[in-house]
Structures are given as C-alpha cells and as structure tokens.
C-alpha cells in the first residue's frame, strides 16, 4: 500500500514552524517509547496524519488507528487533524534506568522520579544525603544520566557540599561552585573544560549538570611554603641529612618530609647547642605568582650630582623569592631564589655588600623539603675598654685604652617545604584557644 492510501504524509524537510503555522491546537499528549515498543493511536477515516521525525518513529495505517513504533532514540511529532502527539523514544538502557530509579524512589523520603520527554527527572525535597547516594549508585550501575531538581533541606546543605567537594578533591580537581536551584548544577571554569570526562564521572551519577563558564577570576591552586632559616654547626650535618657543598647549593633532603620534622630536629639541635632557628615564616602564593621573604634591613646610599639628590635603599640580610606552579593533584614546580648579604667594607664613603646567591628549580610530585645550604655569614664585632676619662683624651688617650676585634663565621641553612592548600579542609581552619570568647556573655 502506498503512503497516500494510508493518509500518511511524511514531513522530512519541513521546519517545526511550518508544521504548526496557523494552528491553534495545544499538545494533546506526550508519549514515551523504547526502541521497538508499539503504540496505537485512533484515527477517523477522513483524517490525515503528518509525521515529523520518521527516522525516530515509524507509522503504519491500520484502518481505524495508526500503529507507531519506536525506531531510534530521539524526538518525533505526529499530528492528526487538530491533535498533536509528541513521541520521545529512548534506548533500552535509559528505560531500564528510569524503572530502577522509580523503584528506588519508593523507599526515598520526599523524592519523585518522572520522565519529562526523554529526560529522567528527580524532584521533590531531599532530606537525607544517603538518599542521593542511593540514586547515584543506581545511575552508575546502569550507566545512564538523570537530572536532579530536588530541593535540599537547609539542614543537610553543608553535609552535601562537603561530600561533593571531597569527591572532587579525590580526583585532584578544583571544587566548582555548586548551585541547587532550580536544578542542581556545577559552575566550572571554562579553562577546565578539557577535563570534562572527569567531571562527568563525578557529577553525572548525582544528576548534577555541568556548566562551563568563562571567568575573569580563575581560581588557581594556593601553595603554602613553609620556610625555616637556621644557623647550624657543621658537626650536626649528619642529623640533618645535608651533604655540605663547597659553595652554595640546593638539594632535596632525604631526612625530612614536612615542616614538623624540620622543627623537631632543629629544636633538638638548639638544646644541644649545635644550632639555632633564626626565622620560620609561612608564605602563601597562587600558582604562577611570586612571594618574597626578607629577614634583615636596608642600607641608605646617597646618590648626588648636579641634577639628582636622592637616597637609594639597598636590602641586606636573608632574602628569599619563590614562584610555584602547581596543580590540584599536589604536584609543584617551584623556582627558588635566595640571597644572603651583609655589609662589608666602605669605599669612598659608600658601603658595600658581601652576598651569596642561589637560583634553582625543583619539580616535586609530593610535599618534600628542599635544603639551601652553603650560605656563609660573617659577623664582625668591635669592642673597646680603657681607663675612664684618660682613654678619651686626644692622641694620648690610646695609651690608656685598647680595642678588641672578633669575627664569627657561621653556616646558614634554609629549609623550604611547599604544599597545596585545601581551602575547604576543616583540619586547616584556624582554631582559637579554648578560653576564647567572641563576646562577653554577660552583656
């Protein structure tokens, strides 16, 4: 039989606007089919059926009804006179997921599972995180997706956010901005779109949509750099695991794996009189930016000529500059520049500086301690003594006084331990003393 005999017109090339131009009818019914499933629609002898999407459904005239069969997953429209039918054809796995989620929802408090077109939607109100986890496990077992539009109870929002962020961190990804209304979605910086498979693996089982947006502020990993500057006797080198070089150098210490071990060992050396801790600052820097540390001071140097009269300040002491580049997996590539300088002789009323400088680069797969050693510091001291009054007399005063010059030569060691900061890790929150009170309760 020909198509004309069965009163069927296949609209393959017409647009949606062309199908319904001038029509005042509304959608009569939305139907869901799986591939191979059949559905009968009644039709009068004088009515003509129009089909849009004949690759998705097949329609056969049976006299007083037409038989619609799902062919491939997709969306199709059947228009019979003033009646309109939308068909959403789903694969067998999608239908199985819907049935499984529907079955699981019977034991869930306040959640409903419906089919909206070819989209599985979970709506209602979420009172327990365990309910959402059950839905996620079901979706993972069927390898399908759904959309979560449930409203979160205010009491469990912190618990849900912590759980989702921990899942993200477990995959070494940055935490996106989670929004839960009108549907659950994760706002992800566009620069991380290349990691879409990882995002899908984490968020799809929970029905969370992934939205990639360009942001003027892309959150880069935050790196904390623990620095310990110590003055150490060379006799203690074996305890520190440092191979003392002939000149300034940098090396990864095999003896330490964090600042806590460094401080514990150095405090023991202090008690034994073999060293002392001069400074122990912590620097914070975003990946790709720089941070600096200076323990010392600045020397004023006068610059004067016919046109300029000014003072230039030259720093001296212990100076350290770091530039870390890191990812959320904990890998760090760090550039280190350190300089130990101190005043030396004076030439033509201009002070000079004696300096030791190191510039180095390390790639670390995990938090390790870098040791900068071979930095020499010379200290000169001058003292005088003599008879009161007589030692102050011009010229002959030297006969009644004496001067003592002493110099000390010490070795500086700088321990640098970079690590990624997890800003959502509760263990890294600042903890106040036990007796701390924000306000007087008596007021």
Secondary structure, DSSP 8 states (H G I E B T S, - for coil): --TTTTTEEE-SS--HHHHHTT------EEEEEETT-EEEEE--TT--EEEE-TTTEEEEE-SSEEEEEE-SSEEEEEEETTEEEEEEEE-HHHHHHHHHHHHHHTTSSSEEEEEETTEEEEEEEE--HHHHHHHHHHHHHHT---EE--EE-GGGHHHHHHHHHHHHHHTT----EEE-SSS-EEEEEGGGGGGHHHHHHHHGGGT-EEEEE--SS----EEEEEEEEEEE-GGGHHHHT----SS-EEEE-SS-SSHHHHHHHHHHHHHTTSEEEEE--EEEEETT-EEEEEEEEEEEEEEESSS-EEEEEEEEEEEEEEEEEE-TTS-EEEEEEEEEEEEEEEETTEEEEEEEEEEEEEEESS--EEEEEEEEEEEEEEEEEE-TTGGGSTTGGGGGEEEEEEEEEEEEEEEEEEEEE-TT-GGGS----TT--SS-TT-
